[in-house]
Amino acid sequence: MTSNIDMDAIVERLQRLMAQAPLPAVEPGTHYGLPAFKVGGKAFVTVRNNETIVLALPIDRKEQLIEMAPEIYFQSDHYVGWPSLPTRIAAIGDEELQLRLIEAWRFRAPKKLRAAFDVG
């Protein structure tokens, strides 16, 4: 994979992995003017640029992932103290990315929707 991926290709990759999950009630949209996917009106993944996506995850989980795989996950000054995890899209494989998308979706999904997904 190259580090300079077209943003449309990133969006398509995210859509494919979410459909395979399958994550319910995912809505394409924007978050601060950037392409994003939302659940219950809340963004859980945003395409920041052609190298980085940002996943919505609890701060303790974010810190754990950065420590586990700093080549994939990182911190920038903009996201310090926020439940947002910058992720190098070219460095993450589909299997791990799908796991993170599910995790981010669960973090943002309304309780009833999350409960229905976890049962199914």
Order of alpha helices (4+ residues) and beta strands (2+ residues): alpha-beta-beta-beta-beta-alpha-beta-alpha-alpha
